[in-house]
């Protein structure tokens, strides 16, 4: 028997939206929220899907399900899910049909100050900027 395997659904939102809605742009923050949600339940996040406006029947959403590699989809919240897939209702119905749970973490979003926005901007602008090359 395996543990519960989770796929985190995060939203690929353009960097230009950082000032308007920083959490939608902060893929790392979204993923961290999904990780916390899973860890609190003793689950393991095995995949992160970075999506923007995918159709609910898009192959990228279902590849791991078809290979019996995921038990639960989790999005940080409904807002992220609405950006990730074109129809959250249709996606939820397809999850039910395939026997895969769809959850939202529902944890509090961070309050973004100028420094946090700058870190998100730097991470997305220069993805290797924070890597230790020792």
N, C-alpha and C positions, 0 to 999 in steps of 0.2 A: 504494500500500500504506500502511496506517495502522499506528500503533504499537499495542501491546497495551493495550486499554481495560479498566480495573478498576472494579468496583463494590464499595465497602466496605460490609460489613454490620456495623452497630453495634446495640447493645442499648439499648432504651428501658426503663430500670429506675427505679422510683420513688426519689425523693430520700431517702425514709425509710430506704432500704437503705445509705446512705452509710457509716455506721459499720461495718456488717456486711461489706460487700463494695464498697469504694470504686471499684475498676476497673469493675465492672458499671454503676455510676452515671456514671462519667466518660466521657461520649460523646466529648468532645474528645480525651482520652487514647487511647481506642479508635481514633478516626479517625486520629490521629497515628501510631499503630502500623501501621495499614494503609497510610498514606502512605509510611512508611519502608520497609516491605516492598516496595511497588511501585517506589519510587525506586531501591532496591538492585538491581532487575532491569531498570531502564530502562523501566518501565511507567508509565502515567498513570492516576490515580484520576479517573474522570469523573463518578462519582455516589456519594453516600452514602445508604444506606438505614437509617433509624432504625426498628427493629422490636422488637416484643415479642409473642412467641407467634403469629406469622403461620403460617397453614397453608402447606405447601410449594407448593400450587397457587395461592396468592394472586396476583392480577394485578400488584400492586406489585413483586413479585419479578421478574416476567418481562417487563414492558413494554419495557425497554431491550433485552433479548435478542430479543424479537419484532421490534424495529426494527433489529436488527443493530448495536446500539450498545454491546455489552459482550462481552468475551472471557473474563473471569475474575471470579468472586466471591471476595472475601477477607474473612474474619472475623479479628479479633485472635487468638482462640483457640477451642477447643472449648466452653468454658464460655459465652462470649458467644454462640456459634452456637446452643447449647441454649436460651438465653433468647430469642433472636431468632426462631427458627422452632420450631414444635411438634414436628417430627420431622426432625432433621438427616439421618438415614439416608434418609428419603423425599426430602428436598430434594437430597441428593447424588445419588440415583438419577435424579431429574428433571434435574439438571444434566448427568449423563452422557447421558441420553436426548436432550437438546437440544444436546449438544456444547459445553457451557460448563464450564470447569474450576472446581472449588471448592477453595480453599486456606485454610489458616490461617497467619497471620503467625508465630505461635509465638515471638515475641520476649519478653524479660523484661518483666513488668509493673513499673511504678514502685512504689516503697515509699512509701506515703502517710503523711505526718506530719500533724499538726494543721493546719499552714499550707496544705498541698496540699488537704486535705479542705475547708478554709474557702474556697479558691479555686473548687473544684468547686461547692460550695454556692452561692457568690455568682454564679457563671456561670449556674447553672441557675435560681436564684431571680430574678435580675435580668439577663436575657440581654444587655441593652445596657450594663451597668455598665462594661465594659472598653473600650467604643468611644471613639475619639478623635473628638470632634465639631468639630474645627477647620475 
